[in-house]
Amino acid sequence: MDGAEIIERLMTTEVRADPYPLYAKALELGPVVPAGDGMFVVSGYAAVNRVLRTPAFGVATADMMAGLEPAYLAHSSMALFGRSILQRNAPDQPRVRSLIASVFTPRRVAALRPAVEKAVAALLDGMAGQGADGSPVDFMDAFAFRLPVGVICELLGVPEQDRYRFRGLASDLTVVLEISADPGELTEADRAADELCRYFTELAAERLARPQDDLVSDLARIAAEDGGRLSAEELLANLVLLLVAGFETTTNLLGNGLALLFRHPEAAAGLRSGAVTPAGFTDEVLRFDSPVQATGRVALEDGLEIDGLPVPAGSGVTLLIGAANHDPARYERPGVFDPTRTDSQPLSFGGGPHFCLGSQLARLEAEVAVPALLDRFPRLAPGGVPTRRDRLILRGFETLPVTVR
């Protein structure tokens, strides 16, 4: 097996269902290997961490992708992400990111704890009602999606009656983040992008006319006052990104975490007794079964190298975050789920210029939700066969049935 075969096999359904055996083989090849056609695969923890933190390894912008695929920008979904900080490099990315960070502050996130606790309690009440007769409850729909979408929508200022329409739209849209997507999926992604843009165009206009204490009001005001700091197109693209990123990864974090609790009842017992901390459990879920499995970078200048291997300008670099989090050179017994680890620093939220702005919020939600779930339902158990989404980059469950009696 070589780097090119690693890339090829990442696109198979078998590997998307369980990528970890392939990651082990990638790590055996070395922390970084060529993959042909100016491509490299990076799987070692130290190497992935270094690339993420090196600005000269930038993201592939929409203009770069359009140079390789002329029809790229004809897809509104791809064009939308191309206008967001997800696919921009300096100077645009730090300019827009700093504006978002100025209103999406750690203090603002920390102040959400009472609201998160209240939302968790209400959703657990709902699960109790659904499962009171012993029938299965889909944890993904009843809790794992509803908690983070409610929280990020509260921050953004999305009215409560609109919040639960977004799961299908986000699922359709985020297929463009995968390594490959078929034409039918791209059609649905474009439809979702168009609908989300229409929604936030109307909401931003409404908030500009009648401001409230929310992110849409703050960012719409910045765009209206100085389009040079934040254009109307950038405003829309980043509002959609904040919405989608604000619940997609946290939904998967909660689902992956509960599935691991079912496989490791000793971890659930440790959380209940206090031997396992909520923060330690969350870190180990992020490490062991990351909601984000891979990302990409491009060498923006000459003279770069990864672990001693020269990487010419223009080279594409696939960073296997899921493999890095299982690197035996970084973690003792990486294939063992151990929430008592004290040295865990998973790369699941990225690093460097593109480090996830919502990492603190995701951790807050998980650290509040999981102990409350276990406390409310002492006999929580699997209620059927779960189904995983057929995705690699954003790894999570479509359904996860549980019983709560």
N, C-alpha and C positions, 0 to 999 in steps of 0.2 A: 504494500500500500504506500502511496505517496500523497503529497499535498493536493494534487489535482483530483485524486480519487476521494479524498476527504471531502472536498467541496461538492463533488458529484453526489456522494452518498448523503450529504446533509439535506438534499432535496427529495429524499425518498420518504414515503409514509412510514416505513419501518423505523427509520432513524428518528423521525419527528416524534414517534410514540415513545421512544427510549433512546436518547442520544448518547447516554453515558458510556456504553461499550465502545462506541466510535471515538469518543473523547479520550478514552484510555489508550486507544491505538495511536491517536494523534500525539498524545504526550510521549509515547514511546519513540516516536520519530524525532522528537526534540522540541524545545520551546517555540521554535519558528522554523518553517520549512517552505521552500518555493512551491508554488502550485501551478506553474506554467502561465504563459501569456501575461507576464508582468504582475502576477498575483502571488501573495504570500498568505500562509495560514499561521496564526499565532495562538498557541494554546497554553504556554507556560505562564504561571501567575505573575512572576516578576516582569516578564516581557510584555504581557498584556497591560499591566499597570503602568509601565514606562511609556508605552505608546499612547495610552489614554491621556497621560499627563504632558505629552510633548506637543505643543501647538503646531509644529511643523508637520505633524500628521493630522491633517484636517479631515473634515467630512466631505463626501462626494456631493457637491452642490447640484442644483437642478440644471445649471448651465453645463456643468461637466457631463452629466448624464445625457443631456440633449445632444451633446457632441458625439456621443456613442450611439444614441438611439434617437433619431430625428423626431419620432412621434411621441417622445417622452412628455413634453410639455403640452401636448394635445389632450392629455388626461388631466382633468381638473383636480383629481385626488393627488397626483404627483406634483402638480404645480402648486397646490395648496401647501403641502409639506415643504416644498422648495422655498416658500416665502417665510417659513417659520425658523426659529433658532435651531431646530433639529437639523436642518440642512444648510446652514450658513456658517461661514468662517469669518475671521477678522477682516475688516473692521465692523461688518454688519452684526455679526453674532454677539460680540461683547456690548455693542451699543444697545441692542434691543434687550439682551438678557439683563443688563443693569437696570433698565427701566422696569422690567417685570419684577426683578428682585427688590426694587425699591418699594413695591406695594405688596409683594408676596413675601413678607418678612418673617423671620423666626418668631418674633413676638406675636405676630398675628396668628401664626399656626399654633403656638403654645396656648394662646387664649381660647382655642377651639376645644380644649379638652372637655369642659362641661357639656358642650354641644355634642361631642362625640359620645360621651357616656350616656347622654339622654337618647341619642339615636340608637345606640347599641341596645339599650333597655327596651326601646319600642320595637325594634326588629326581633328581639328574642321573644317578646310577648306575641308577636305575629307568628313566629315559628311554633310557639307553644300551642297557639290556637289551631294552626294548620295540622299539627301532628297529635292533637289531643286524643284522637281515636286510634292512634297507633299507625296511621298511614304514613308513608314516606314523605319527607319534605325535601325539596331540592335546595340544598344549602347555597348553591351558586346564585340562584335567582332570588331566594328569600332573604339572603343576608350578604353574601360576599360581593355581589354587585350593588345592592341597595345602600349599604353603608358608605363606601367611598364615593359613589355618584352623588349621594345626598350631601356629603361633606364638601366635595369640590364645588358642587353647585351652590352651596351656601356661601362659600368664599367668592365665587364668581358673581353671584347675584341672580342666578337662574331661578325663576319662580318654581315653587314646589310642584305645581301641577304639570310642569313640563319635564321633570327630571327623569322619569322612568322610560322615556321614549328613546334614550340614547344608547342603550346596550347594543341593539341590532345595528344602528348606524356606525358605532365605533368599531364593531366587529367587521363590518363590510369595509370601512375605510382603512383599517390597519393592515389589511392584506398587502398593501403596497409596501409595507416595511419588511415583508418576507423576502427570501432570496429569489423566489420566483412566484409569479401569479399568472393564471390563465386569463384569456380575454374576457370570459364571462365574469370572473371575479373583479377585473378592472372596471367593467361596466357598472357593477354594483358599487364599487369604491367611488367612482365618479359621481354616481347618484347621491351617495351619502355625503360626499364633500360639498356638492351643490346645496343639499338641504341644510347642512350645518352652517354653511356660509350665509344662506338666507336668514336662518334663525338668528345668528349673531349680528348680522347687519341691522335687523329690526331691534334687537335688544340693546345694541350699542347706541342706536339713535334715541331709543326711549330713555336710556340712562343719561345720555348727554342732555336731554331736555329736563329730566327729573332725576338728578343724581342721588345715589344712595351710598351707604357705607359698604362697597363691594369692589372687587377687582375690575369688573366691566366698567363701572363708573369712572374709576381712577385712570384706567388705560384709555378709555374713550376720550376723556378730558385731555390727556397728554397728546393724543393724536390730533385732536381738534386744535389745540393751542400751537403745536409745532410739528407739522408733518415731516420735517427734516429729521426729527428725533424718532418718530414712529409714524409711518405712512398708514393710510387706511387699509391697504392690502396686508401690511405686516400686522396690523391690529387684528384683523379677522383670522389670519393664519395662526397667530399665536393664541388667540382665544380658543380656537378649535383644539390646538395642541394641548393647552392647559386642561381643557375638559377631558379629552381622551386619555392623556397621560395621567391625569389626576385620578382616574378610577381603573383603567385597564390593568396596570401592574399591581395595584393593591388588591383588586379582585382576585388575580392569580395568586398573589402572596397568601391571601386568606384561604383559598381553596387548596393550594399545595400544602399549606400548613396543617389544615385539618386532616387531609389524607395521610400525612406523616404521623399525626397523632393516633390515627386508627392503626397504623402499622407499628407504632411504638407506644404502647400503652404506658410504659414506664415514664415516658416524657410527660404524658398527661398527669400521671400520678405526681411527678416532680413539680409540675406547675401548681397543682392543687396544694401540695405540702409546702411549697416555697423553696424546695431544693433546686428548682429550675426557675430562673427569672424570666419574665416576659421579654425583656430585651435580649437575653441570651437565646431564648427560643426563636425569636424573630431573626436574629443574626444567623442562626444555624439553618433555618428554612431558606433564607436568602442564599446561603452558601450551597446547601445540599441540593436544592431544586429551584434554581433562580427563575423568577418570573420573566427575566430578560436573559436569553441564552447567548446571544451573539450581537455584534455590531461591526461596522466597517469604518475604515479610514483610508485616506489617500496620501501618499507622500507628496507634499507641496513644494519641496525643493530638493536639490541634489545634496549629496554628502551624508544622507541619513543611513542609519544601520539599526538593526534589531538583534541584540545578542551576538554582535559581531558579524552578522550577515548584511552585506550592503543592500540597500533598498533604493533603487533609482527613482528620481522624480517621476511622478505619474503612476507609480505602482499602486495597485489596490491591496489592501491589507484586511483580511477577515480575522476579527478578534473573537475567539471562542471563550466567552465569559464563563459559560457552564463548565468548560474544561479547566480553565484557570482556577475556578473555585474547588476543583477536585485534584489539583496538582500535588502529588506526594512530596515534591520539593518544598512546598509551602505548608502543607497540613499533614500531621500524623494521622494515619488511618482515614484518608479522605473519603473513602466509601462508606464510612460508618456515620450514622446520624447521631450526633452528640451535642445536645443543647447546653451542656456544661462547659464547652470549650471557652477558654479565656483569651485566646489569641485570634479570634475570628474577625477578619476584615474583608468580607466578601466584596467582589467588584460588581455586584449586581446593579448598583446605581451609577456605574461608570466612574469617571474621574476626570480631573483637569477641566478644560473650558466647558465641556458638555456634561459635567456632573449634574445629576438629576436635581432640579430645583425642589421637587416635591418629596425628597427622601425623608425629611423630618416628619412630614404629614403622614406618609405611608407607615412609618414606624409607630407614630402615635396611635393610629387607627388599629394596627395589629396588636400593640401592647395593651390597649384597652379591651379590644374585642375578644381575644382568645381566652384570657382568664375569666371574663364574664360569661362566655359561652360554656366553659367547663363548669363553672359554679352554678349556672342556671339549670344545666342538664347533666346531672351526675351519671345518667345511664345513656348518654349520647352514643349512638352506634351507627355503623353503616346500614343503609336502608335499601340497598340495591347495587347494581353494577354502575359505577361512574363512567362517564365518557369524557375523553380528552379532546380538546380542539386539535385539528390537524394543522398545527402551526409549529414552527421551530423558534423563531425570534421571540415571540410572546407566548410563553409556555404556561398552560393552565387547563382547567377543566371546563367543559361545556355544561355538564350536569354532575352533581355529587349528592345523591340521595342519602338522607339520614333519617333515623328515628329518634324522637326526643323523649318518649315516655320512659 
